[in-house]
Amino acid sequence: MKLGIIGPLEIVDKIMQIIKREFHQIQPVAYIYKVYTETPMLIQDQQEHLDVILFAGSTPMSYAEKHVKATIPWEFIPRSGSSLLRSLLQITLLKKHNLFRVSSDLYDLNQLSETYEEIGINKDQFKIYAINKTPLDENYIDYVCAFHEHNYLCNQVSCCITALYNVHERLTAKNIPCYRIDATANIIRQTLHKMQLHYLVQISQQNQIVAMYVQIDSHSEYSLLNDNEYQYIINKTNVARQIYLFAQRIKAAVIEIGVREFLLFSTRHLLESVTNNFENIDLLQSVQKNTSSTISIGMGYGQTAQEAKFNANLGMERASSLGGDLAFIVHNTNKIIGPIRRNQDQQQEKSDHKIDKKFLTVSEKSGISVNTVYELYCIVEQQGKTRFTSFELADLAGVTPRTMNRILSKLVMHGFCFDVGKRILKNAGRPSRIFEISIP
């Protein structure tokens, strides 16, 4: 665990020494400040290099939260009752200052009152002057110092208790009795143990197995894809390519189940990172954009691969039952999130009409039947080229050259085909025109 430690030099050194002696699995990185308002600048670009950040107290962490968004766990060392008792013991042992009249800038004033009561001092026996300004206010340090100094010079208190290093330095320099609440070694040790446990839990959750069940949505019985088996296979191959590309990004193992289903196994951390916590499942977009199909996705969490697979299948079946082109996230049968669409603001488009609509547009503009347009498209796909003579196309389509020339003329007229040259097919005779098919 790589731990960033942020605080004044004295407390950071103390934490580093404890880590060096007792926490060999922690790799500490020190960030020293003179004033806690420097914390945002110190961590601004450092979080990506750390696993956890530990602040010397609640004040620097509260100030940092105002200016920097936490992208990794943050924690602070609390000022516990034992830390307060130690300071009160120092005041008592010196026998110079009245324990019953103090001023304090502690964030949790109730804790100070409870500590007094725990050592047998009733509420009506002591007077604590507390500050009413928050550490997020501008010029907070100056305000706190003026607050304590005023109380002392007006003889309202005999000493001051602070949690701020800068306040302690300034008041001490003015010979104003000031006691600093420092975290004890035991509190530091407990905080480090707590952070370690949280980090291990987080790592365990990130490595949790997640399964993705992906099914290619069925086309209706009237879809043009059903009229050409070769084109259907090409389309299925294109969908599989998009799925494997996505699997590569999430480092998933892929199992093909039957003709239309795929099962992917990855980890929670990888899947949530790639999908931005499922806000953008771009596999839905890429399949819709690059193929003539859509897919149904179920993402299942589980403590075992079997449980994750069961939940993923449950999510996929629910997505499919709603027409497909959707995703569901299933933690268990009682916690199902979805449906998640390609675009929450976009009306769902029927996958069965996607390919038909494309060829219908060409048909309407050119005056050629949609089946003929689709057949030419399939010829281009099967032959792996776009340029043909009219004789070649007539032979492949099973029509006469005269019929094919009429078809090509209409396509040329509307910009779906281009005359790009001539070619002599035999030793004698007129050269044949070469056409380039451009059906989208």
URUR-V968906 format. One record per residue. N is the residue number from 1. RES is the residue in one small letter. SS is DSSP state (a for helix, b for strand, c for the rest). NEAR is the number of other C-alpha atoms within 10 Angstrom. D_FIRST is the distance of its C-alpha to the first C-alpha in Angstrom with 2 decimals. Layout:
# URUR-V968906
N&RES&SS&NEAR&D_FIRST ; N&RES&SS&NEAR&D_FIRST
This chain:
# URUR-V968906
1&m&c&15&0.00 ; 2&k&b&14&3.80 ; 3&l&b&19&6.14 ; 4&g&b&21&9.77 ; 5&i&b&23&12.36 ; 6&i&b&26&15.84 ; 7&g&b&25&18.98 ; 8&p&c&20&21.93 ; 9&l&a&14&21.67 ; 10&e&a&10&22.69 ; 11&i&a&19&20.13 ; 12&v&a&21&17.20 ; 13&d&a&15&18.45 ; 14&k&a&14&18.70 ; 15&i&a&21&15.10 ; 16&m&a&16&14.04 ; 17&q&a&13&16.50 ; 18&i&a&16&15.30 ; 19&i&a&18&11.70 ; 20&k&a&13&13.52 ; 21&r&a&8&15.81 ; 22&e&a&10&13.99 ; 23&f&c&16&10.18 ; 24&h&c&11&9.89 ; 25&q&c&11&6.65 ; 26&i&c&14&5.03 ; 27&q&b&15&5.98 ; 28&p&b&22&8.36 ; 29&v&b&15&10.71 ; 30&a&b&17&14.02 ; 31&y&b&16&16.39 ; 32&i&b&19&19.69 ; 33&y&c&17&22.55 ; 34&k&c&12&26.10 ; 35&v&c&15&26.82 ; 36&y&a&25&24.49 ; 37&t&a&20&26.25 ; 38&e&a&16&24.38 ; 39&t&a&24&21.05 ; 40&p&a&18&21.86 ; 41&m&a&13&22.61 ; 42&l&a&15&19.43 ; 43&i&a&18&17.09 ; 44&q&c&14&19.66 ; 45&d&c&10&18.31 ; 46&q&c&11&14.73 ; 47&q&a&17&13.02 ; 48&e&a&11&13.07 ; 49&h&a&10&10.98 ; 50&l&c&18&8.11 ; 51&d&c&16&6.13 ; 52&v&b&23&7.61 ; 53&i&b&23&10.54 ; 54&l&b&23&12.13 ; 55&f&b&24&15.86 ; 56&a&c&23&18.18 ; 57&g&c&21&20.51 ; 58&s&a&17&21.89 ; 59&t&a&20&24.23 ; 60&p&a&23&21.95 ; 61&m&a&24&19.93 ; 62&s&a&17&23.29 ; 63&y&a&19&24.57 ; 64&a&a&23&21.62 ; 65&e&a&15&22.06 ; 66&k&a&10&25.66 ; 67&h&a&12&24.99 ; 68&v&c&15&21.70 ; 69&k&c&11&20.61 ; 70&a&c&14&17.13 ; 71&t&c&11&15.53 ; 72&i&c&11&12.07 ; 73&p&b&15&11.82 ; 74&w&b&15&13.39 ; 75&e&b&18&14.10 ; 76&f&b&21&16.49 ; 77&i&c&20&17.63 ; 78&p&c&17&20.94 ; 79&r&c&22&24.17 ; 80&s&c&17&25.22 ; 81&g&a&15&28.68 ; 82&s&a&16&27.94 ; 83&s&a&20&27.17 ; 84&l&a&22&30.48 ; 85&l&a&17&32.35 ; 86&r&a&16&31.35 ; 87&s&a&18&32.77 ; 88&l&a&19&35.89 ; 89&l&a&12&36.36 ; 90&q&a&13&36.32 ; 91&i&a&20&38.96 ; 92&t&a&13&41.09 ; 93&l&a&10&40.98 ; 94&l&a&8&42.11 ; 95&k&c&9&45.12 ; 96&k&c&11&45.69 ; 97&h&c&17&44.37 ; 98&n&c&13&45.30 ; 99&l&c&21&42.47 ; 100&f&c&16&44.40 ; 101&r&b&18&44.38 ; 102&v&b&22&41.08 ; 103&s&b&23&39.57 ; 104&s&b&22&35.96 ; 105&d&c&23&33.58 ; 106&l&c&18&30.98 ; 107&y&c&19&29.51 ; 108&d&c&11&30.34 ; 109&l&a&14&33.90 ; 110&n&a&10&34.42 ; 111&q&a&15&31.88 ; 112&l&a&19&33.92 ; 113&s&a&16&37.12 ; 114&e&a&15&35.78 ; 115&t&a&18&34.75 ; 116&y&a&21&38.30 ; 117&e&a&14&39.81 ; 118&e&a&12&37.71 ; 119&i&c&10&39.27 ; 120&g&c&9&42.71 ; 121&i&c&15&43.49 ; 122&n&c&12&45.05 ; 123&k&a&13&44.54 ; 124&d&a&7&48.07 ; 125&q&a&11&47.54 ; 126&f&c&15&44.85 ; 127&k&b&15&44.55 ; 128&i&b&19&41.27 ; 129&y&b&17&41.55 ; 130&a&b&16&38.60 ; 131&i&c&16&37.66 ; 132&n&c&10&38.12 ; 133&k&c&13&36.11 ; 134&t&c&14&32.55 ; 135&p&c&19&29.87 ; 136&l&c&15&30.10 ; 137&d&c&10&33.68 ; 138&e&c&11&34.62 ; 139&n&c&10&35.53 ; 140&y&a&14&33.88 ; 141&i&a&19&33.44 ; 142&d&a&12&37.13 ; 143&y&a&15&38.19 ; 144&v&a&22&36.37 ; 145&c&a&18&37.82 ; 146&a&a&14&41.28 ; 147&f&a&19&40.96 ; 148&h&a&28&40.25 ; 149&e&a&21&42.84 ; 150&h&a&13&45.49 ; 151&n&a&17&45.05 ; 152&y&a&19&45.29 ; 153&l&a&11&48.24 ; 154&c&c&9&50.08 ; 155&n&c&11&49.75 ; 156&q&c&16&48.08 ; 157&v&c&23&45.17 ; 158&s&c&20&44.81 ; 159&c&b&24&41.14 ; 160&c&b&27&38.06 ; 161&i&b&24&34.60 ; 162&t&b&22&31.79 ; 163&a&c&20&28.06 ; 164&l&c&22&28.19 ; 165&y&a&20&27.96 ; 166&n&a&18&30.41 ; 167&v&a&23&32.92 ; 168&h&a&20&32.83 ; 169&e&a&13&33.49 ; 170&r&a&16&36.35 ; 171&l&a&18&38.10 ; 172&t&a&13&37.86 ; 173&a&a&10&39.40 ; 174&k&c&9&42.29 ; 175&n&c&8&42.74 ; 176&i&c&17&41.85 ; 177&p&c&20&40.30 ; 178&c&b&23&36.75 ; 179&y&b&21&34.05 ; 180&r&b&18&30.40 ; 181&i&c&22&28.20 ; 182&d&c&23&25.06 ; 183&a&c&24&22.21 ; 184&t&c&18&22.70 ; 185&a&a&14&20.27 ; 186&n&a&12&20.38 ; 187&i&a&17&19.50 ; 188&i&a&21&16.47 ; 189&r&a&18&15.46 ; 190&q&a&13&16.21 ; 191&t&a&17&14.27 ; 192&l&a&22&11.01 ; 193&h&a&13&11.93 ; 194&k&a&12&12.81 ; 195&m&a&21&9.65 ; 196&q&a&18&7.80 ; 197&l&a&12&10.86 ; 198&h&a&14&11.02 ; 199&y&a&16&7.72 ; 200&l&a&12&9.08 ; 201&v&a&12&12.39 ; 202&q&a&14&11.54 ; 203&i&a&12&10.32 ; 204&s&a&13&13.49 ; 205&q&a&14&15.59 ; 206&q&a&16&14.64 ; 207&n&c&14&15.69 ; 208&q&c&18&18.82 ; 209&i&b&23&21.93 ; 210&v&b&30&24.18 ; 211&a&b&30&27.71 ; 212&m&b&29&30.05 ; 213&y&b&28&33.76 ; 214&v&b&28&35.83 ; 215&q&b&25&39.62 ; 216&i&b&21&42.07 ; 217&d&c&20&44.42 ; 218&s&c&16&48.06 ; 219&h&c&17&50.78 ; 220&s&c&12&54.01 ; 221&e&c&10&57.10 ; 222&y&c&11&58.57 ; 223&s&c&15&55.78 ; 224&l&a&20&56.90 ; 225&l&a&21&54.00 ; 226&n&a&13&55.88 ; 227&d&a&14&58.88 ; 228&n&c&12&57.19 ; 229&e&a&10&55.20 ; 230&y&a&14&54.07 ; 231&q&a&19&52.72 ; 232&y&a&15&50.97 ; 233&i&a&13&49.17 ; 234&i&a&16&48.23 ; 235&n&a&17&46.77 ; 236&k&a&17&44.78 ; 237&t&a&13&43.43 ; 238&n&a&17&42.38 ; 239&v&a&23&40.52 ; 240&a&a&19&38.76 ; 241&r&a&15&37.75 ; 242&q&a&19&36.07 ; 243&i&a&21&34.23 ; 244&y&a&19&33.00 ; 245&l&a&13&31.90 ; 246&f&a&18&29.84 ; 247&a&a&19&28.45 ; 248&q&a&12&27.37 ; 249&r&a&11&25.34 ; 250&i&c&21&23.44 ; 251&k&c&16&23.37 ; 252&a&c&20&25.56 ; 253&a&b&13&27.92 ; 254&v&b&18&31.43 ; 255&i&b&12&34.33 ; 256&e&b&12&37.76 ; 257&i&b&12&39.74 ; 258&g&c&8&43.42 ; 259&v&c&10&44.77 ; 260&r&c&15&42.97 ; 261&e&b&18&39.65 ; 262&f&b&19&36.17 ; 263&l&b&22&33.15 ; 264&l&b&23&29.63 ; 265&f&b&23&26.45 ; 266&s&b&20&23.02 ; 267&t&b&18&19.77 ; 268&r&a&21&19.47 ; 269&h&a&19&16.81 ; 270&l&a&18&19.03 ; 271&l&a&25&22.23 ; 272&e&a&17&21.33 ; 273&s&a&11&19.96 ; 274&v&a&16&23.16 ; 275&t&c&14&25.46 ; 276&n&c&11&23.89 ; 277&n&c&13&23.58 ; 278&f&c&15&27.03 ; 279&e&c&14&28.80 ; 280&n&c&16&29.93 ; 281&i&c&22&30.55 ; 282&d&a&15&32.13 ; 283&l&a&22&33.28 ; 284&l&a&22&36.06 ; 285&q&a&17&37.12 ; 286&s&a&17&37.03 ; 287&v&a&21&39.14 ; 288&q&a&20&41.60 ; 289&k&a&11&41.90 ; 290&n&a&14&42.22 ; 291&t&c&19&44.15 ; 292&s&c&22&47.03 ; 293&s&c&24&44.99 ; 294&t&c&29&42.41 ; 295&i&b&27&39.90 ; 296&s&b&25&38.76 ; 297&i&b&35&35.05 ; 298&g&b&29&33.42 ; 299&m&b&29&29.63 ; 300&g&b&29&28.73 ; 301&y&b&24&25.67 ; 302&g&c&20&25.62 ; 303&q&c&11&23.97 ; 304&t&c&11&25.91 ; 305&a&a&17&27.28 ; 306&q&a&13&30.73 ; 307&e&a&18&29.93 ; 308&a&a&25&28.27 ; 309&k&a&24&31.36 ; 310&f&a&20&33.74 ; 311&n&a&27&32.23 ; 312&a&a&31&32.19 ; 313&n&a&24&35.83 ; 314&l&a&22&36.73 ; 315&g&a&32&35.38 ; 316&m&a&27&37.20 ; 317&e&a&19&40.45 ; 318&r&a&20&40.30 ; 319&a&a&27&39.77 ; 320&s&a&22&42.63 ; 321&s&a&11&44.92 ; 322&l&c&11&44.66 ; 323&g&c&17&45.84 ; 324&g&c&25&42.66 ; 325&d&c&27&40.80 ; 326&l&b&26&38.27 ; 327&a&b&30&34.91 ; 328&f&b&28&33.83 ; 329&i&b&24&30.41 ; 330&v&b&26&30.75 ; 331&h&b&19&28.24 ; 332&n&b&17&31.11 ; 333&t&c&10&34.87 ; 334&n&c&7&34.59 ; 335&k&b&8&32.03 ; 336&i&b&16&33.17 ; 337&i&b&13&32.40 ; 338&g&b&14&34.96 ; 339&p&b&18&37.06 ; 340&i&b&19&35.04 ; 341&r&b&21&37.42 ; 342&r&c&20&37.31 ; 343&n&c&15&38.23 ; 344&q&c&10&38.58 ; 345&d&c&7&41.46 ; 346&q&c&8&43.26 ; 347&q&c&9&45.86 ; 348&q&c&14&45.09 ; 349&e&c&13&47.23 ; 350&k&c&13&48.89 ; 351&s&a&21&47.73 ; 352&d&a&20&51.21 ; 353&h&a&17&52.80 ; 354&k&a&16&50.43 ; 355&i&a&16&52.10 ; 356&d&a&18&55.58 ; 357&k&a&12&55.31 ; 358&k&a&16&54.49 ; 359&f&a&20&57.62 ; 360&l&a&18&59.74 ; 361&t&a&14&59.29 ; 362&v&a&21&60.60 ; 363&s&a&18&63.42 ; 364&e&a&11&64.55 ; 365&k&a&14&64.65 ; 366&s&a&21&66.40 ; 367&g&c&13&68.69 ; 368&i&c&17&67.49 ; 369&s&c&15&66.56 ; 370&v&a&20&62.89 ; 371&n&a&15&63.25 ; 372&t&a&14&64.62 ; 373&v&a&20&61.78 ; 374&y&a&23&59.23 ; 375&e&a&18&61.14 ; 376&l&a&19&61.03 ; 377&y&a&18&57.29 ; 378&c&a&17&56.85 ; 379&i&a&17&59.05 ; 380&v&a&19&56.85 ; 381&e&a&14&53.72 ; 382&q&a&12&55.40 ; 383&q&a&11&56.99 ; 384&g&c&9&53.91 ; 385&k&c&11&56.01 ; 386&t&c&16&57.59 ; 387&r&b&20&60.90 ; 388&f&b&19&63.99 ; 389&t&b&21&67.74 ; 390&s&a&22&69.59 ; 391&f&a&19&71.10 ; 392&e&a&14&67.69 ; 393&l&a&21&66.47 ; 394&a&a&17&69.76 ; 395&d&a&12&69.46 ; 396&l&a&13&65.83 ; 397&a&a&16&66.62 ; 398&g&c&10&69.93 ; 399&v&c&12&72.14 ; 400&t&c&13&75.00 ; 401&p&a&17&74.40 ; 402&r&a&12&76.48 ; 403&t&a&11&74.24 ; 404&m&a&19&71.08 ; 405&n&a&17&72.61 ; 406&r&a&12&73.25 ; 407&i&a&19&69.64 ; 408&l&a&22&68.31 ; 409&s&a&15&70.67 ; 410&k&a&16&69.29 ; 411&l&a&23&65.71 ; 412&v&a&17&66.60 ; 413&m&a&12&68.35 ; 414&h&c&13&65.23 ; 415&g&c&14&62.65 ; 416&f&c&18&61.12 ; 417&c&b&20&62.80 ; 418&f&b&18&63.92 ; 419&d&b&16&66.79 ; 420&v&b&11&65.18 ; 421&g&b&13&68.03 ; 422&k&b&13&70.58 ; 423&r&b&11&70.73 ; 424&i&c&11&73.72 ; 425&l&c&12&73.24 ; 426&k&c&9&76.54 ; 427&n&c&7&78.87 ; 428&a&c&7&81.21 ; 429&g&c&8&80.95 ; 430&r&c&11&79.18 ; 431&p&c&14&75.50 ; 432&s&b&16&73.05 ; 433&r&b&16&70.84 ; 434&i&b&18&67.06 ; 435&f&b&20&65.02 ; 436&e&b&19&61.32 ; 437&i&b&22&60.03 ; 438&s&c&16&57.55 ; 439&i&c&17&56.90 ; 440&p&c&9&53.53
